[in-house]
Amino acid sequence: MFRHGKSAARQPAGPGFSGTGGIFLQFNVNSPILYLLALVIVLVVLAQSLYFLRKAWRRGREIGMPMDKLKRIVIGTAVFTIAPALAIVISVISLSKKLGIPLPWMRLSVVGAITYETPAAANALSAMGLEWAKVTALTATQYVTVAAVMTMGIMVGIWLVPVVGKKLIGGMINLEKRDKKWGEIFSASMFLGMISAFLGYVFSDFAAVFKGELAGLVPPLVMLVSALMMGLCALALKKLNWRWMNDYALPISLLVGMASAIPITAWLG
């Protein structure tokens, strides 16, 4: 986790340093120890998946499902798992430059998404007086703080769903029974509220454009490219009947959007 090094001058004691004359410990976000810890957690998740796969297979046999049908379900599910897996790999790559590979790999293999992980990490760094875009290396203290915010923050959803999820869904069902139109409006409003939170993150630096700083245009333009790509995928699904596009539209939009950030940034200087 820490790498030994020598310095010509005495290094101050603090995060990442030993405090001894001339010898210091530099924190490494890609330490083999971190890989090992992440691997243990990922293996636990895989073990759970295999356990429930086995239970589902046995249950299918108990209710009389044909063997060939069970095999088709398993193969089809495995194939269509590739699509969300591509989105996860892209997310890990995008976060690895700042946080290394082990932490994003572990986070996105359990419960998480780039739409949460990046703002969580950026907010944690902002609280420590750092900017996400300008960070090149993290000390041990900064890394632990970011990891704590990313992991403990997402855990709210884990316990919140069983506590309020059933009551919330029951209330929505009762609302739809009384007035279907208002039920649809309420559902749409909740979805738009969630989207608005992420739109705020996209347009957070847009005001800088009026000061001549064009970097604030990059996130909105990347979002526009991704949205256009998603629209093209929807047209391909509807007009050409490409049903497979339903599962691959998200990773395709992510890839095209991230790729467009390079020429857009170069164009804006």
N, C-alpha and C positions, 0 to 999 in steps of 0.2 A: 504493500500500500504506500509505503514511503521509500524513496530512493536516496541513497547516500551520495553526498557530493562534498566538495571542498571549496572553500571561499578564501580569497586572499585576505579579506578583512573579517573581523568578528561580526557574525550575524546576530541581530537582536532575537531574543527569545519570543516565541509567539507561535501561532498556528503554522505548522509546516517546518519549524526550526527546532533544533535540539537545545539551543541556548549555550552550547559548548563552543569554545573558541575554534574557529576555522572549519568546524564540521556541522553540517545541517542536513535535515531530512526534508526532501521535497515530496509533497503529496502527489500521487499518481492516480488519476481518475480511471485508468485502465489497469489497475493492479491485478495480478493473478488472484489475490485473496478476494477481491470484489467479484471477479468472475466466478470463483468457487461458491461464494455466498449466493449469487444470483442463480447459478446452476442448481443449487439445492432447492431453491424456491420453485424454479421452473419444472424440475423433476417431480415435485409434489403435485403441481398443477396437472402435469401429464399423467401421473398416476391416478389422480381423481378422474380424469377424462377416460382413461382405459377401464377404470372400475365401473363407471356408469355405462360405457359402451358394452361391457360384458353383461351387465344387468339388463340392458335394453335388448341385447341379442337373446338372452335366456327367456325374457318375457315374451319376445316375439315368437319364439319356438313354442312356448307354453300356450299361447292363444291360437296356434296352428298356422302361422304365416309360413308360406313356402320358402325353402332355402334359397332359391334363385331370386325371389323378391327381396329377401334380407340382404343378399349380396349386392343387388342393384342399389338398394338404399345406402349401404355403406360406401360403395364406390362413388355414387352420385354426390353424397355428402362430402366425401374426401376431396373430390374434384372442385366443388363449389366453395370449399374452404380456402382454396388458393387465393381467391379474390380478396377477402378481408386480410389474409396473411400478407399480401403485397402491400396493402395500406399500412400494416404494422411495421413491415421492414422499412418502408419509406420513412415512417415516423421515427424509428430507431436511428436511421442514418442522419436525419435532420437534427436530432438532439445530441448525437454522439460527439459532435465537434465541441460542444460546450461541456457536456456532462460525462463524456466517455461512453462506452458501449454497455457495461454491466448494468448501470442504473436504469437507463431507458429500456433495455432488454427485459429486465425484471419487471418494471412497472407495466409495460405494454403487454407482457405475457400473462399478467394476473387480472387486473381490472384498471383500465385507463384508456386514454385516447390523446392524440396529439393536440386536440382542441382544448384539453384540460391541462396536460403536462407542461406545455410551453408557457401558458399564462401563469401557472402555479410557480414554475421555476423563475420566470421573469419577475413576478411579484416578490418572491423571497429575496432575490438579488437586489431588487429596488429598495426593500426595507433595510438592506445593509449598505445602501448608498452606491450600488453598482448598476450599470445598464447592461441588459442582456446582449445587445448587439456589440458592445465593446469589450465584453469579458473574453479573455484569451486563456486564462488559467485560474483554477480555484484552489484555495487553501482547504485544509481538512475541515476547519470550522465552517467555512462557506458551503462546502459539499454536503456536510451533515445537515446543515440548516435547510438547504434546498431539498435534500432527500426526505427530511421530516415533513416539510410542507407538502411535497408531492404525494407522499404515502398516507399521512394522517388526514390530509384534507379530503382525499377520495374516499376514506373510510366512513365519512358521514353518510354517503349514499348507501353503504352496506347495511347500517343499522336503521337508517331512516325509512327505507322501503318497507320492511316488515312492520314498522311502527305506524306509519301513516298511509302506506300504499293501499291497503285494503279499504280503509275508510274513504280515501280520495276516489278510488275507482268506483266504490259503491255510491258515493255522492254524484259522480258523473253519470252513472247508469240511471239513477233516480231522476236526474235533471233531464236526460234524454227521453225518459218515459213521459215526463210531464210536458216537455216542450223540446222536440227534436231539433228545431232550428237553433234555440239558445244553447243546447248541448253541443252542437257542432261549432257554434261561435266560441264557446268556452274552450273547447279542445284546440281550436285554431289559435286562440289568444295565448294559450300556454305555450304552444309551439313557437309562435312569433316572439314571445317574451324570451325564450331560450336563444333564438337566433339573434335577437337584438343585443344580448349580452356579448356575443362574439363579434357582432358588427361594431360595437363600441371599441373593441380591441383593434379591429382592422383600421378604424378611422381615428385612433387616438392621437396620431401624429399629423393628421391632415392639416391642422391649423398652421403648421410650420410652412406649408406651401405659400401662404400669403406673405411670408417673410423671405421668400426666395429659396427656401430649402426644399428641393423637389423630391427628396427621399421619402417624404410623407405620402407621395403618390404611388409608391411601389406596392404596398399591401392592397390598396383598392384595385389597382390594375391587375394584380395577380388574381385577386378574387373574381374580377370580371372575366378574365380568361378561363378560370376554372368553371364559372357559371355557364359561359358559352359552350365549353366542352361538355358539361353535363347536359345542356340543352340538345347538343348534337347527338349525344348518346341516347337521349329520350326519343329523338326523331328516328334514329336507327332502329330502336326497339319497336316503335309504333308503325313506321312506314315499311321497314324491311323485315319486320317480324323476327329480329335477332333477339331471341329470348335470353341468350347468354349475357347480353349486354346489361340485363337487370342486376347481375352480380358483379360485373366488372366496371360499371360506370364510375363508381367512387374511386377506385385506384387509378383508372385512366385519367380522371379529372385532377386527382392529386399530382400525378406524374407530369401532366401537361402544365398545370399551374406552377409547380416548383421549377420546371424547366424554363418557363416563361420569365421567371424572376431574374434569370441571368441576363437575357437581352434587354429586358425592361430597365434593370439597374444600370447597365452599360449605356443605354440610350439617354437616361436621365442624368448620367454623369455622377 
